Amino acid sequence: MTEIAGRRAQNGVVAVFFAHGLLFASWTAHIPVVKSHIGLDDGMLGVALLGVPAGSLLAVAVSSAVIPRLGSRRLVQVALIGSCLTGPFVGLTGTVWALFAALLV
């Protein structure tokens, strides 16, 4: 890998982590608002928050099957765009199960 290609790859990784950090920070700052909007108690909020690790496990399973066909670069691009597009749905949910599903995705 040339120095320029290595720098581009490094910048790409930084950009992806930055975007995911912004998405996560915007969600965590609104947890109390979403909790009161839906009317969740602490236990049901915990159930809804299980969508995040469940989605991570599902993403690992899917990505292991998709990476050989698309390559890691294309998969990261598609996943990042998908995360940015689906992120706002977390705040638009009206039930615990819709919140779970939005966090899963």
GIPECOR-V591118 format. One record per residue. PHI is phi in whole degrees, 0 to 359 (* if undefined). OMEGA is omega in whole degrees, -180 to 180 (999 if undefined). D_LAST is the distance of its C-alpha to the last C-alpha in Angstrom with 2 decimals. Layout:
phi | omega | d_last
PHI | OMEGA | D_LAST
PHI | OMEGA | D_LAST
This chain:
phi | omega | d_last
* | 179 | 33.99
285 | -179 | 35.91
297 | -180 | 35.78
293 | 179 | 34.25
296 | 177 | 31.47
297 | 179 | 30.82
293 | 178 | 30.69
297 | 179 | 28.23
296 | 179 | 25.92
297 | 178 | 26.33
296 | 177 | 25.66
296 | 178 | 22.47
296 | 178 | 21.19
299 | -179 | 22.32
297 | -180 | 20.59
294 | 179 | 17.17
295 | 177 | 17.64
296 | -180 | 18.99
298 | 178 | 16.12
295 | 177 | 13.59
297 | 177 | 16.26
296 | 179 | 16.58
298 | -179 | 12.96
294 | 180 | 13.16
296 | 180 | 16.65
293 | 178 | 15.97
287 | -175 | 13.50
296 | 178 | 15.91
292 | -177 | 18.82
255 | 180 | 17.61
304 | -180 | 16.83
299 | 180 | 20.36
292 | 180 | 20.15
295 | 179 | 16.98
301 | -179 | 18.60
286 | 179 | 21.81
298 | -179 | 20.42
277 | -179 | 18.81
82 | -177 | 21.75
269 | 167 | 20.20
270 | -176 | 22.49
298 | -179 | 21.77
294 | 180 | 21.04
289 | 174 | 18.44
297 | 177 | 16.77
300 | 178 | 16.75
297 | 180 | 15.14
297 | -179 | 12.29
291 | 175 | 12.01
294 | 176 | 11.75
298 | -178 | 8.01
294 | 179 | 8.04
293 | 177 | 10.47
295 | 177 | 9.23
294 | 177 | 6.02
295 | 178 | 8.88
296 | 178 | 11.09
296 | 179 | 9.14
296 | 178 | 8.87
297 | -180 | 12.56
296 | -179 | 13.51
292 | -176 | 12.17
294 | 179 | 13.58
294 | 177 | 16.83
273 | -174 | 17.37
269 | -177 | 16.52
304 | 180 | 18.37
299 | -179 | 21.77
272 | -176 | 21.40
263 | -173 | 19.82
91 | -175 | 20.78
292 | -179 | 18.97
298 | -179 | 19.78
294 | 180 | 18.26
296 | 178 | 15.04
296 | 178 | 14.71
299 | -180 | 15.60
296 | -179 | 13.08
295 | 180 | 10.16
293 | 177 | 11.72
297 | 178 | 12.23
299 | 179 | 8.71
296 | 180 | 7.78
294 | -180 | 10.93
284 | -177 | 10.48
269 | -179 | 7.31
307 | -179 | 8.64
297 | -179 | 11.40
294 | 178 | 9.71
299 | -180 | 9.51
281 | -177 | 13.27
260 | -177 | 13.85
285 | -179 | 12.90
235 | 179 | 16.02
225 | 180 | 15.50
298 | -177 | 14.33
285 | 174 | 12.31
292 | 176 | 10.63
294 | 177 | 9.94
303 | -179 | 8.73
296 | 179 | 6.26
296 | 178 | 5.29
289 | 177 | 5.41
296 | -179 | 3.79
287 | 999 | 0.00
